[in-house]
Amino acid sequence: MLGVQRLAEGLVAGALPAVTYLIIGGMHVGVAGALALADALDRGALPRLKHLGLVNGTIGDVGLAALAPALRRRPALEGLYLFG
């Protein structure tokens, strides 16, 4: 259950600069993972991210509220896909 959280915590400024489309599917993200992903984005990871998909990640309202400010600060972000 900590996979997404650990991945996001390891992303530093400028990490994965060529990634524009990220889908995380079939993995529990949860609130902790959403917070870690928000922190990674705020640190400058995934600088060219245009599309983010969280499929069956069960982030819930709290996770989305934690992630939303970091996503708003991403002018290149064109699409957010939330399922399940």
C-alpha positions as CSV (number, residue, x, y, z in Angstrom):
1,M,0.0,0.0,0.0
2,L,3.0,2.3,0.3
3,G,4.2,2.0,-3.3
4,V,2.9,5.3,-4.6
5,Q,3.9,7.1,-1.4
6,R,7.4,5.8,-1.6
7,L,7.7,6.5,-5.3
8,A,6.5,10.1,-4.8
9,E,8.8,10.7,-1.8
10,G,11.7,9.7,-4.0
11,L,11.0,12.3,-6.7
12,V,13.2,15.3,-6.4
13,A,13.2,18.6,-8.3
14,G,13.4,18.0,-12.0
15,A,12.8,14.2,-11.7
16,L,11.3,12.6,-14.7
17,P,11.6,15.7,-17.0
18,A,10.3,13.9,-20.1
19,V,7.2,12.5,-18.6
20,T,4.1,14.2,-19.8
21,Y,1.5,11.5,-19.2
22,L,1.3,9.6,-15.9
23,I,-1.3,7.0,-15.1
24,I,-1.3,5.2,-11.8
25,G,-3.8,2.4,-11.9
26,G,-4.8,-0.5,-9.8
27,M,-2.6,0.7,-6.9
28,H,-3.9,2.1,-3.6
29,V,-2.8,5.7,-3.5
30,G,-4.8,6.9,-0.5
31,V,-4.4,10.1,1.3
32,A,-0.8,9.5,2.2
33,G,0.1,8.8,-1.5
34,A,-1.8,11.9,-2.7
35,L,0.0,14.0,-0.1
36,A,3.4,12.6,-1.2
37,L,2.5,13.2,-4.9
38,A,1.5,16.8,-4.1
39,D,4.8,17.3,-2.3
40,A,6.8,15.9,-5.2
41,L,5.0,18.2,-7.6
42,D,5.6,21.1,-5.4
43,R,9.3,20.2,-5.3
44,G,9.4,20.4,-9.1
45,A,9.2,16.7,-10.0
46,L,7.5,15.9,-13.3
47,P,7.9,19.4,-14.7
48,R,6.3,18.7,-18.0
49,L,3.3,16.7,-16.7
50,K,0.3,17.3,-18.9
51,H,-2.0,14.4,-18.0
52,L,-2.4,12.7,-14.6
53,G,-4.6,9.7,-14.1
54,L,-5.4,8.0,-10.8
55,V,-7.4,4.8,-11.5
56,N,-8.9,2.9,-8.6
57,G,-6.5,4.8,-6.3
58,T,-9.0,5.5,-3.6
59,I,-7.7,9.0,-2.8
60,G,-11.1,10.2,-1.6
61,D,-12.1,13.7,-0.9
62,V,-9.3,14.4,1.5
63,G,-6.6,13.1,-0.9
64,L,-8.0,15.2,-3.7
65,A,-8.1,18.3,-1.5
66,A,-4.5,17.7,-0.7
67,L,-3.5,17.2,-4.3
68,A,-5.6,20.0,-5.8
69,P,-3.4,23.0,-4.9
70,A,-0.2,21.4,-6.4
71,L,-2.2,20.6,-9.6
72,R,-3.4,24.2,-9.8
73,R,0.2,25.4,-9.8
74,R,0.8,23.3,-12.9
75,P,0.0,25.5,-15.9
76,A,1.0,22.7,-18.4
77,L,-1.6,20.3,-16.9
78,E,-4.3,19.7,-19.4
79,G,-6.1,16.7,-18.0
80,L,-6.9,15.0,-14.7
81,Y,-8.5,11.6,-14.8
82,L,-10.0,10.2,-11.6
83,F,-11.7,6.8,-11.6
84,G,-12.7,4.7,-8.6
